[in-house]
């Protein structure tokens, strides 16, 4: 387990930044080659909202140490990064026995994808970084995975214990694109819910009871809703919608 930062620890100097960046690109290349050889599917299915909840984890979005202007900006950036990341997680279904990968699902935390500068813990130092703060989401996912009894395939501890966070309980999972990942799998189909309230990040796992229906639910089409009917059943219903449109147009012309 990681330990709190000690007095006299080296500062996050420019030389350390350059050294870290060089090592990171080597590790990224190696992980990229590994991912290409054994690709994981990105999950897009939205699951049945009726599945019972089997695990939940929540954490405050803002900490008491955000009094300085810079720290406050970093925390606001972290929250924006979390908002963007949960969009790729909320409602997805992990098939039974499939592998979940944090980075395969969320994607790279780049500026061009809307991620901003947030607070990041790197080599024991808290620094500003684009995409910073996503570890709060990976922490919650790991905590839920443990509570649900999932098989943990890859998990990395933080390099420093942050007071009031899951690092104090050794239930944290740091991530860093793309080679420091969180991966797990579950024996049953698993639906992930991730959302931000006014002041909390809330993650929950949902799974059906054995023998229950595991098919994703669909929104029911309203009577006369041609777009939905065409989506659900093509053919005769689609033609009937077009026929109704043509008849309506003829009716309007006759009235003229």
C-alpha positions as protocol buffer text, in pm:
chain_id: "A"
residue {
  index: 1
  type: UNK
  ca { x: 0 y: 0 z: 0 }
}
residue {
  index: 2
  type: UNK
  ca { x: 123 y: 352 z: -77 }
}
residue {
  index: 3
  type: UNK
  ca { x: 234 y: 586 z: 200 }
}
residue {
  index: 4
  type: UNK
  ca { x: 181 y: 959 z: 246 }
}
residue {
  index: 5
  type: UNK
  ca { x: 434 y: 1194 z: 97 }
}
residue {
  index: 6
  type: UNK
  ca { x: 731 y: 1240 z: 331 }
}
residue {
  index: 7
  type: UNK
  ca { x: 910 y: 1562 z: 418 }
}
residue {
  index: 8
  type: UNK
  ca { x: 1207 y: 1624 z: 194 }
}
residue {
  index: 9
  type: UNK
  ca { x: 1060 y: 1437 z: -104 }
}
residue {
  index: 10
  type: UNK
  ca { x: 1188 y: 1562 z: -439 }
}
residue {
  index: 11
  type: UNK
  ca { x: 989 y: 1831 z: -612 }
}
residue {
  index: 12
  type: UNK
  ca { x: 824 y: 1772 z: -949 }
}
residue {
  index: 13
  type: UNK
  ca { x: 1113 y: 1930 z: -1143 }
}
residue {
  index: 14
  type: UNK
  ca { x: 1145 y: 1988 z: -1516 }
}
residue {
  index: 15
  type: UNK
  ca { x: 1400 y: 1706 z: -1541 }
}
residue {
  index: 16
  type: UNK
  ca { x: 1157 y: 1463 z: -1378 }
}
residue {
  index: 17
  type: UNK
  ca { x: 881 y: 1578 z: -1614 }
}
residue {
  index: 18
  type: UNK
  ca { x: 1097 y: 1508 z: -1921 }
}
residue {
  index: 19
  type: UNK
  ca { x: 1207 y: 1172 z: -1784 }
}
residue {
  index: 20
  type: UNK
  ca { x: 850 y: 1072 z: -1708 }
}
residue {
  index: 21
  type: UNK
  ca { x: 727 y: 1177 z: -2054 }
}
residue {
  index: 22
  type: UNK
  ca { x: 998 y: 972 z: -2226 }
}
residue {
  index: 23
  type: UNK
  ca { x: 919 y: 661 z: -2023 }
}
residue {
  index: 24
  type: UNK
  ca { x: 546 y: 713 z: -2075 }
}
residue {
  index: 25
  type: UNK
  ca { x: 578 y: 710 z: -2454 }
}
residue {
  index: 26
  type: UNK
  ca { x: 775 y: 383 z: -2440 }
}
residue {
  index: 27
  type: UNK
  ca { x: 511 y: 223 z: -2220 }
}
residue {
  index: 28
  type: UNK
  ca { x: 231 y: 359 z: -2439 }
}
residue {
  index: 29
  type: UNK
  ca { x: 389 y: 208 z: -2748 }
}
residue {
  index: 30
  type: UNK
  ca { x: 426 y: -129 z: -2575 }
}
residue {
  index: 31
  type: UNK
  ca { x: 64 y: -127 z: -2453 }
}
residue {
  index: 32
  type: UNK
  ca { x: -58 y: -16 z: -2795 }
}
residue {
  index: 33
  type: UNK
  ca { x: 114 y: -314 z: -2957 }
}
residue {
  index: 34
  type: UNK
  ca { x: -33 y: -546 z: -2695 }
}
residue {
  index: 35
  type: UNK
  ca { x: -384 y: -404 z: -2748 }
}
residue {
  index: 36
  type: UNK
  ca { x: -350 y: -445 z: -3124 }
}
residue {
  index: 37
  type: UNK
  ca { x: -255 y: -810 z: -3079 }
}
residue {
  index: 38
  type: UNK
  ca { x: -542 y: -878 z: -2835 }
}
residue {
  index: 39
  type: UNK
  ca { x: -810 y: -612 z: -2903 }
}
residue {
  index: 40
  type: UNK
  ca { x: -1100 y: -556 z: -2666 }
}
residue {
  index: 41
  type: UNK
  ca { x: -1448 y: -463 z: -2784 }
}
residue {
  index: 42
  type: UNK
  ca { x: -1578 y: -120 z: -2690 }
}
residue {
  index: 43
  type: UNK
  ca { x: -1914 y: -155 z: -2516 }
}
residue {
  index: 44
  type: UNK
  ca { x: -2207 y: 41 z: -2660 }
}
residue {
  index: 45
  type: UNK
  ca { x: -2517 y: -156 z: -2553 }
}
residue {
  index: 46
  type: UNK
  ca { x: -2744 y: 26 z: -2311 }
}
residue {
  index: 47
  type: UNK
  ca { x: -2874 y: -216 z: -2052 }
}
residue {
  index: 48
  type: UNK
  ca { x: -3202 y: -291 z: -1881 }
}
residue {
  index: 49
  type: UNK
  ca { x: -3264 y: -34 z: -1608 }
}
residue {
  index: 50
  type: UNK
  ca { x: -3469 y: -290 z: -1412 }
}
residue {
  index: 51
  type: UNK
  ca { x: -3171 y: -502 z: -1314 }
}
residue {
  index: 52
  type: UNK
  ca { x: -3114 y: -492 z: -935 }
}
residue {
  index: 53
  type: UNK
  ca { x: -2822 y: -297 z: -791 }
}
residue {
  index: 54
  type: UNK
  ca { x: -2541 y: -517 z: -656 }
}
residue {
  index: 55
  type: UNK
  ca { x: -2276 y: -256 z: -569 }
}
residue {
  index: 56
  type: UNK
  ca { x: -2248 y: 121 z: -522 }
}
residue {
  index: 57
  type: UNK
  ca { x: -1966 y: 368 z: -460 }
}
residue {
  index: 58
  type: UNK
  ca { x: -1986 y: 744 z: -416 }
}
residue {
  index: 59
  type: UNK
  ca { x: -1735 y: 1019 z: -349 }
}
residue {
  index: 60
  type: UNK
  ca { x: -1749 y: 1398 z: -305 }
}
residue {
  index: 61
  type: UNK
  ca { x: -1655 y: 1601 z: -612 }
}
residue {
  index: 62
  type: UNK
  ca { x: -1492 y: 1880 z: -414 }
}
residue {
  index: 63
  type: UNK
  ca { x: -1245 y: 1856 z: -127 }
}
residue {
  index: 64
  type: UNK
  ca { x: -1177 y: 2095 z: 157 }
}
residue {
  index: 65
  type: UNK
  ca { x: -829 y: 2178 z: 25 }
}
residue {
  index: 66
  type: UNK
  ca { x: -969 y: 2365 z: -273 }
}
residue {
  index: 67
  type: UNK
  ca { x: -942 y: 2711 z: -120 }
}
residue {
  index: 68
  type: UNK
  ca { x: -661 y: 2851 z: -333 }
}
residue {
  index: 69
  type: UNK
  ca { x: -756 y: 2986 z: -678 }
}
residue {
  index: 70
  type: UNK
  ca { x: -534 y: 2735 z: -858 }
}
residue {
  index: 71
  type: UNK
  ca { x: -663 y: 2439 z: -660 }
}
residue {
  index: 72
  type: UNK
  ca { x: -1021 y: 2549 z: -718 }
}
residue {
  index: 73
  type: UNK
  ca { x: -962 y: 2566 z: -1094 }
}
residue {
  index: 74
  type: UNK
  ca { x: -807 y: 2220 z: -1093 }
}
residue {
  index: 75
  type: UNK
  ca { x: -1105 y: 2078 z: -908 }
}
residue {
  index: 76
  type: UNK
  ca { x: -1348 y: 2240 z: -1151 }
}
residue {
  index: 77
  type: UNK
  ca { x: -1144 y: 2092 z: -1436 }
}
residue {
  index: 78
  type: UNK
  ca { x: -1157 y: 1751 z: -1270 }
}
residue {
  index: 79
  type: UNK
  ca { x: -1536 y: 1769 z: -1251 }
}
residue {
  index: 80
  type: UNK
  ca { x: -1560 y: 1859 z: -1622 }
}
residue {
  index: 81
  type: UNK
  ca { x: -1334 y: 1565 z: -1708 }
}
residue {
  index: 82
  type: UNK
  ca { x: -1554 y: 1334 z: -1501 }
}
residue {
  index: 83
  type: UNK
  ca { x: -1864 y: 1461 z: -1683 }
}
residue {
  index: 84
  type: UNK
  ca { x: -1711 y: 1374 z: -2018 }
}
residue {
  index: 85
  type: UNK
  ca { x: -1591 y: 1032 z: -1904 }
}
residue {
  index: 86
  type: UNK
  ca { x: -1920 y: 915 z: -1751 }
}
residue {
  index: 87
  type: UNK
  ca { x: -2093 y: 971 z: -2085 }
}
residue {
  index: 88
  type: UNK
  ca { x: -1897 y: 675 z: -2217 }
}
residue {
  index: 89
  type: UNK
  ca { x: -1985 y: 456 z: -1918 }
}
residue {
  index: 90
  type: UNK
  ca { x: -2340 y: 523 z: -1808 }
}
residue {
  index: 91
  type: UNK
  ca { x: -2576 y: 243 z: -1909 }
}
residue {
  index: 92
  type: UNK
  ca { x: -2326 y: 18 z: -2085 }
}
residue {
  index: 93
  type: UNK
  ca { x: -2359 y: -358 z: -2045 }
}
residue {
  index: 94
  type: UNK
  ca { x: -2061 y: -586 z: -1993 }
}
residue {
  index: 95
  type: UNK
  ca { x: -2153 y: -932 z: -2128 }
}
residue {
  index: 96
  type: UNK
  ca { x: -2099 y: -1228 z: -1899 }
}
residue {
  index: 97
  type: UNK
  ca { x: -1731 y: -1320 z: -1888 }
}
residue {
  index: 98
  type: UNK
  ca { x: -1621 y: -1023 z: -2102 }
}
residue {
  index: 99
  type: UNK
  ca { x: -1334 y: -793 z: -2002 }
}
residue {
  index: 100
  type: UNK
  ca { x: -1395 y: -431 z: -1905 }
}
residue {
  index: 101
  type: UNK
  ca { x: -1112 y: -188 z: -1979 }
}
residue {
  index: 102
  type: UNK
  ca { x: -1130 y: 168 z: -1849 }
}
residue {
  index: 103
  type: UNK
  ca { x: -931 y: 318 z: -2136 }
}
residue {
  index: 104
  type: UNK
  ca { x: -1097 y: 109 z: -2406 }
}
residue {
  index: 105
  type: UNK
  ca { x: -1430 y: 246 z: -2289 }
}
residue {
  index: 106
  type: UNK
  ca { x: -1345 y: 608 z: -2203 }
}
residue {
  index: 107
  type: UNK
  ca { x: -1087 y: 670 z: -2475 }
}
residue {
  index: 108
  type: UNK
  ca { x: -789 y: 907 z: -2467 }
}
residue {
  index: 109
  type: UNK
  ca { x: -824 y: 1215 z: -2241 }
}
residue {
  index: 110
  type: UNK
  ca { x: -712 y: 1468 z: -2502 }
}
residue {
  index: 111
  type: UNK
  ca { x: -796 y: 1837 z: -2543 }
}
residue {
  index: 112
  type: UNK
  ca { x: -943 y: 1773 z: -2887 }
}
residue {
  index: 113
  type: UNK
  ca { x: -1199 y: 1545 z: -2716 }
}
residue {
  index: 114
  type: UNK
  ca { x: -1299 y: 1820 z: -2473 }
}
residue {
  index: 115
  type: UNK
  ca { x: -1090 y: 1724 z: -2171 }
}
residue {
  index: 116
  type: UNK
  ca { x: -940 y: 2010 z: -1970 }
}
residue {
  index: 117
  type: UNK
  ca { x: -672 y: 2068 z: -1709 }
}
residue {
  index: 118
  type: UNK
  ca { x: -749 y: 1900 z: -1378 }
}
residue {
  index: 119
  type: UNK
  ca { x: -563 y: 1778 z: -1073 }
}
residue {
  index: 120
  type: UNK
  ca { x: -347 y: 1468 z: -1121 }
}
residue {
  index: 121
  type: UNK
  ca { x: -139 y: 1266 z: -877 }
}
residue {
  index: 122
  type: UNK
  ca { x: 188 y: 1179 z: -1049 }
}
residue {
  index: 123
  type: UNK
  ca { x: 488 y: 1018 z: -880 }
}
residue {
  index: 124
  type: UNK
  ca { x: 367 y: 1140 z: -542 }
}
residue {
  index: 125
  type: UNK
  ca { x: 305 y: 1499 z: -656 }
}
residue {
  index: 126
  type: UNK
  ca { x: -25 y: 1676 z: -722 }
}
residue {
  index: 127
  type: UNK
  ca { x: 8 y: 1857 z: -1054 }
}
residue {
  index: 128
  type: UNK
  ca { x: -221 y: 2013 z: -1319 }
}
residue {
  index: 129
  type: UNK
  ca { x: -269 y: 1792 z: -1625 }
}
residue {
  index: 130
  type: UNK
  ca { x: -513 y: 1761 z: -1915 }
}
residue {
  index: 131
  type: UNK
  ca { x: -760 y: 1488 z: -1820 }
}
residue {
  index: 132
  type: UNK
  ca { x: -661 y: 1509 z: -1455 }
}
residue {
  index: 133
  type: UNK
  ca { x: -906 y: 1374 z: -1200 }
}
residue {
  index: 134
  type: UNK
  ca { x: -1028 y: 1067 z: -1388 }
}
residue {
  index: 135
  type: UNK
  ca { x: -880 y: 848 z: -1117 }
}
residue {
  index: 136
  type: UNK
  ca { x: -1176 y: 938 z: -899 }
}
residue {
  index: 137
  type: UNK
  ca { x: -1392 y: 752 z: -1151 }
}
residue {
  index: 138
  type: UNK
  ca { x: -1156 y: 453 z: -1175 }
}
residue {
  index: 139
  type: UNK
  ca { x: -1145 y: 441 z: -793 }
}
residue {
  index: 140
  type: UNK
  ca { x: -1524 y: 415 z: -778 }
}
residue {
  index: 141
  type: UNK
  ca { x: -1531 y: 149 z: -1050 }
}
residue {
  index: 142
  type: UNK
  ca { x: -1270 y: -58 z: -867 }
}
residue {
  index: 143
  type: UNK
  ca { x: -1455 y: -20 z: -537 }
}
residue {
  index: 144
  type: UNK
  ca { x: -1777 y: -143 z: -702 }
}
residue {
  index: 145
  type: UNK
  ca { x: -1592 y: -429 z: -871 }
}
residue {
  index: 146
  type: UNK
  ca { x: -1462 y: -547 z: -534 }
}
residue {
  index: 147
  type: UNK
  ca { x: -1804 y: -519 z: -372 }
}
residue {
  index: 148
  type: UNK
  ca { x: -1967 y: -709 z: -660 }
}
residue {
  index: 149
  type: UNK
  ca { x: -1708 y: -988 z: -649 }
}
residue {
  index: 150
  type: UNK
  ca { x: -1567 y: -924 z: -997 }
}
residue {
  index: 151
  type: UNK
  ca { x: -1239 y: -1077 z: -1105 }
}
residue {
  index: 152
  type: UNK
  ca { x: -974 y: -804 z: -1110 }
}
residue {
  index: 153
  type: UNK
  ca { x: -743 y: -845 z: -1410 }
}
residue {
  index: 154
  type: UNK
  ca { x: -542 y: -522 z: -1381 }
}
residue {
  index: 155
  type: UNK
  ca { x: -522 y: -261 z: -1109 }
}
residue {
  index: 156
  type: UNK
  ca { x: -254 y: -12 z: -1002 }
}
residue {
  index: 157
  type: UNK
  ca { x: -227 y: 170 z: -669 }
}
residue {
  index: 158
  type: UNK
  ca { x: -165 y: 542 z: -643 }
}
residue {
  index: 159
  type: UNK
  ca { x: 183 y: 660 z: -545 }
}
residue {
  index: 160
  type: UNK
  ca { x: 50 y: 859 z: -251 }
}
residue {
  index: 161
  type: UNK
  ca { x: -235 y: 831 z: -3 }
}
residue {
  index: 162
  type: UNK
  ca { x: -486 y: 1117 z: -29 }
}
residue {
  index: 163
  type: UNK
  ca { x: -672 y: 1189 z: 291 }
}
residue {
  index: 164
  type: UNK
  ca { x: -1044 y: 1112 z: 269 }
}
residue {
  index: 165
  type: UNK
  ca { x: -1015 y: 910 z: -53 }
}
residue {
  index: 166
  type: UNK
  ca { x: -1032 y: 538 z: -126 }
}
residue {
  index: 167
  type: UNK
  ca { x: -651 y: 524 z: -117 }
}
residue {
  index: 168
  type: UNK
  ca { x: -678 y: 517 z: 263 }
}
residue {
  index: 169
  type: UNK
  ca { x: -871 y: 189 z: 236 }
}
residue {
  index: 170
  type: UNK
  ca { x: -649 y: 41 z: -37 }
}
residue {
  index: 171
  type: UNK
  ca { x: -953 y: 44 z: -270 }
}
residue {
  index: 172
  type: UNK
  ca { x: -809 y: 284 z: -526 }
}
residue {
  index: 173
  type: UNK
  ca { x: -711 y: 226 z: -889 }
}
residue {
  index: 174
  type: UNK
  ca { x: -503 y: 484 z: -1071 }
}
residue {
  index: 175
  type: UNK
  ca { x: -517 y: 514 z: -1450 }
}
residue {
  index: 176
  type: UNK
  ca { x: -290 y: 686 z: -1701 }
}
residue {
  index: 177
  type: UNK
  ca { x: -345 y: 670 z: -2078 }
}
residue {
  index: 178
  type: UNK
  ca { x: -302 y: 409 z: -2211 }
}
residue {
  index: 179
  type: UNK
  ca { x: -77 y: 171 z: -2024 }
}
residue {
  index: 180
  type: UNK
  ca { x: -198 y: 212 z: -1663 }
}
residue {
  index: 181
  type: UNK
  ca { x: -545 y: 62 z: -1692 }
}
residue {
  index: 182
  type: UNK
  ca { x: -824 y: -84 z: -1479 }
}
residue {
  index: 183
  type: UNK
  ca { x: -959 y: -415 z: -1608 }
}
residue {
  index: 184
  type: UNK
  ca { x: -1202 y: -665 z: -1463 }
}
residue {
  index: 185
  type: UNK
  ca { x: -1463 y: -920 z: -1566 }
}
residue {
  index: 186
  type: UNK
  ca { x: -1782 y: -1052 z: -1414 }
}
residue {
  index: 187
  type: UNK
  ca { x: -1952 y: -1390 z: -1444 }
}
residue {
  index: 188
  type: UNK
  ca { x: -2297 y: -1239 z: -1502 }
}
residue {
  index: 189
  type: UNK
  ca { x: -2405 y: -962 z: -1743 }
}
residue {
  index: 190
  type: UNK
  ca { x: -2326 y: -632 z: -1575 }
}
residue {
  index: 191
  type: UNK
  ca { x: -2477 y: -288 z: -1630 }
}
residue {
  index: 192
  type: UNK
  ca { x: -2270 y: 13 z: -1518 }
}
residue {
  index: 193
  type: UNK
  ca { x: -2435 y: 331 z: -1400 }
}
residue {
  index: 194
  type: UNK
  ca { x: -2220 y: 644 z: -1358 }
}
residue {
  index: 195
  type: UNK
  ca { x: -2350 y: 993 z: -1289 }
}
residue {
  index: 196
  type: UNK
  ca { x: -2264 y: 1322 z: -1126 }
}
residue {
  index: 197
  type: UNK
  ca { x: -2496 y: 1490 z: -881 }
}
residue {
  index: 198
  type: UNK
  ca { x: -2449 y: 1844 z: -757 }
}
residue {
  index: 199
  type: UNK
  ca { x: -2163 y: 1743 z: -528 }
}
residue {
  index: 200
  type: UNK
  ca { x: -2108 y: 1367 z: -569 }
}
residue {
  index: 201
  type: UNK
  ca { x: -1982 y: 1110 z: -816 }
}
residue {
  index: 202
  type: UNK
  ca { x: -2203 y: 802 z: -795 }
}
residue {
  index: 203
  type: UNK
  ca { x: -2119 y: 469 z: -960 }
}
residue {
  index: 204
  type: UNK
  ca { x: -2330 y: 155 z: -930 }
}
residue {
  index: 205
  type: UNK
  ca { x: -2330 y: -195 z: -1078 }
}
residue {
  index: 206
  type: UNK
  ca { x: -2649 y: -379 z: -1175 }
}
residue {
  index: 207
  type: UNK
  ca { x: -2687 y: -744 z: -1267 }
}
residue {
  index: 208
  type: UNK
  ca { x: -2990 y: -967 z: -1334 }
}
residue {
  index: 209
  type: UNK
  ca { x: -3086 y: -1256 z: -1112 }
}
residue {
  index: 210
  type: UNK
  ca { x: -2997 y: -1600 z: -1256 }
}
residue {
  index: 211
  type: UNK
  ca { x: -3252 y: -1697 z: -1521 }
}
residue {
  index: 212
  type: UNK
  ca { x: -3386 y: -1341 z: -1560 }
}
residue {
  index: 213
  type: UNK
  ca { x: -3423 y: -1165 z: -1896 }
}
residue {
  index: 214
  type: UNK
  ca { x: -3088 y: -1019 z: -1998 }
}
residue {
  index: 215
  type: UNK
  ca { x: -3199 y: -848 z: -2319 }
}
residue {
  index: 216
  type: UNK
  ca { x: -3158 y: -467 z: -2330 }
}
residue {
  index: 217
  type: UNK
  ca { x: -3485 y: -280 z: -2296 }
}
residue {
  index: 218
  type: UNK
  ca { x: -3612 y: -44 z: -2569 }
}
residue {
  index: 219
  type: UNK
  ca { x: -3829 y: 262 z: -2544 }
}
residue {
  index: 220
  type: UNK
  ca { x: -4186 y: 182 z: -2644 }
}
residue {
  index: 221
  type: UNK
  ca { x: -4303 y: 354 z: -2961 }
}
residue {
  index: 222
  type: UNK
  ca { x: -4604 y: 581 z: -2937 }
}
residue {
  index: 223
  type: UNK
  ca { x: -4899 y: 527 z: -3169 }
}
residue {
  index: 224
  type: UNK
  ca { x: -4837 y: 718 z: -3490 }
}
residue {
  index: 225
  type: UNK
  ca { x: -4466 y: 769 z: -3413 }
}
residue {
  index: 226
  type: UNK
  ca { x: -4337 y: 674 z: -3757 }
}
residue {
  index: 227
  type: UNK
  ca { x: -3971 y: 719 z: -3674 }
}
residue {
  index: 228
  type: UNK
  ca { x: -3986 y: 476 z: -3382 }
}
residue {
  index: 229
  type: UNK
  ca { x: -4199 y: 224 z: -3570 }
}
residue {
  index: 230
  type: UNK
  ca { x: -3957 y: 228 z: -3860 }
}
residue {
  index: 231
  type: UNK
  ca { x: -3671 y: 167 z: -3618 }
}
residue {
  index: 232
  type: UNK
  ca { x: -3845 y: -125 z: -3447 }
}
residue {
  index: 233
  type: UNK
  ca { x: -4003 y: -295 z: -3747 }
}
residue {
  index: 234
  type: UNK
  ca { x: -3914 y: -220 z: -4105 }
}
residue {
  index: 235
  type: UNK
  ca { x: -4132 y: -306 z: -4401 }
}
residue {
  index: 236
  type: UNK
  ca { x: -4510 y: -283 z: -4375 }
}
residue {
  index: 237
  type: UNK
  ca { x: -4509 y: -35 z: -4087 }
}
residue {
  index: 238
  type: UNK
  ca { x: -4262 y: 188 z: -4267 }
}
residue {
  index: 239
  type: UNK
  ca { x: -4480 y: 177 z: -4578 }
}
residue {
  index: 240
  type: UNK
  ca { x: -4794 y: 255 z: -4378 }
}
residue {
  index: 241
  type: UNK
  ca { x: -4625 y: 562 z: -4231 }
}
residue {
  index: 242
  type: UNK
  ca { x: -4537 y: 684 z: -4579 }
}
residue {
  index: 243
  type: UNK
  ca { x: -4891 y: 612 z: -4696 }
}
residue {
  index: 244
  type: UNK
  ca { x: -5036 y: 818 z: -4413 }
}
residue {
  index: 245
  type: UNK
  ca { x: -4810 y: 1108 z: -4508 }
}
residue {
  index: 246
  type: UNK
  ca { x: -4919 y: 1092 z: -4873 }
}
residue {
  index: 247
  type: UNK
  ca { x: -5288 y: 1076 z: -4777 }
}
residue {
  index: 248
  type: UNK
  ca { x: -5245 y: 1373 z: -4546 }
}
residue {
  index: 249
  type: UNK
  ca { x: -5085 y: 1569 z: -4832 }
}
residue {
  index: 250
  type: UNK
  ca { x: -5369 y: 1479 z: -5070 }
}
residue {
  index: 251
  type: UNK
  ca { x: -5621 y: 1587 z: -4807 }
}
residue {
  index: 252
  type: UNK
  ca { x: -5451 y: 1926 z: -4774 }
}
residue {
  index: 253
  type: UNK
  ca { x: -5452 y: 1973 z: -5154 }
}
residue {
  index: 254
  type: UNK
  ca { x: -5825 y: 1882 z: -5177 }
}
residue {
  index: 255
  type: UNK
  ca { x: -5912 y: 2145 z: -4919 }
}
residue {
  index: 256
  type: UNK
  ca { x: -5741 y: 2410 z: -5127 }
}
